[in-house]
């Protein structure tokens, strides 16, 4: 695809797209009146000499107005409209504008989604603005165009400096990254000691501790990177999923920084960040791939056909893997977090000692269920205690872990072979489990499928993975407006 100025000879094709895109299309005369005007600028997007879309702006002093933009139906959702928006913005900046406005019908959800992910916020509402349809109009305004265009151009050249903030659960983290690959700093303030006494994360405590720590963590990340806020091109933040109060602290703080500095803000899905953590430690990793995401709150098998595109193939129907480890550890009086201590004890036990169930192993789907396994462990422990027998905790830990690992490995291998991928990513906090790592490696090696696992410090929640994912979002021109909010139930790929 290439973008070029609109010419008079393009009008028949432009009008064809216009008439199939809007209930009240522009006329040929109106388009002709736009050509040659010094305060106007129009572009077409073409491929193999066929026009796929177009757009135009009006620039008056330091403001630009998006007049019209449309993409042929079969080429929508392919990035053409977004590229038109930012190329028009770049032209507006060159003409001295630093803000852009536009109107969009309230019923045009597709267009509204585009503009809100280009950093536009709703600034007004005009009732009955489109008389032909009776639709109201939303008036949208962009953020500072100069800062946004500069950041996108820097990302596309691999020179962007991004400060990322992660507060989805119980770690307050910040990182500065150059080009999505070069980590200049990584700071994490853990709350695990505060939550250990309660046997799990207490959301209210997590939110309060994030509010106490976030300023200092960000300042330390900037100092460690040896840069100031003015050196940055963009800010990034985990927008979801996670604990709502914890997410709100990070999102609100990042929005405040964005408002104060004019830096564009990129929202990142926490689970996407975990996948990108593997790329940080494995630069040669490329899609298509399968990712097994296992943590305290999430268990999913995801197909990644290309960076930024995700298809969830299977997920837990109840407990996440990390959650199951924590609950079994609590049952056995082993403390919190449960994963590391169960893994350590399992190394001393017999994984075949107790025949715990492998739920949904032959379900025909890639979904998993762990509540039945957890119940089986509870019943076994209660039975042993009722019989007066001493619990063989290493054997219980080893047998429980083996049941979890066998199902996760089986489902992941099935996904990898079904989709014909050559790489599998194991990511998330539970990716640090040695038995799961080795089980996957042993199952994938005979199939000539490579396994990519981040180092331990990138398995747990961190901001470097958020910065890495944000780089690709920024290069694609996906940014947030200041009206954006935390999304605790955010889906991957949604």
Beta strands, then each sheet from edge to edge (+ up, - down):
strand 1: 2-5
strand 2: 40-47
strand 3: 50-60
strand 4: 63-71
strand 5: 99-105
strand 6: 121-130
strand 7: 135-141
strand 8: 161-166
strand 9: 171-178
strand 10: 182-190
strand 11: 234-240
strand 12: 264-269
strand 13: 289-294
strand 14: 299-306
strand 15: 309-315
strand 16: 423-427
strand 17: 450-453
sheet 1: 1+ 2- 3+ 4- 5- 7+ 6-
sheet 2: 10+ 9- 8+ 11+ 12+
sheet 3: 15+ 14- 13+ 16+ 17+
end
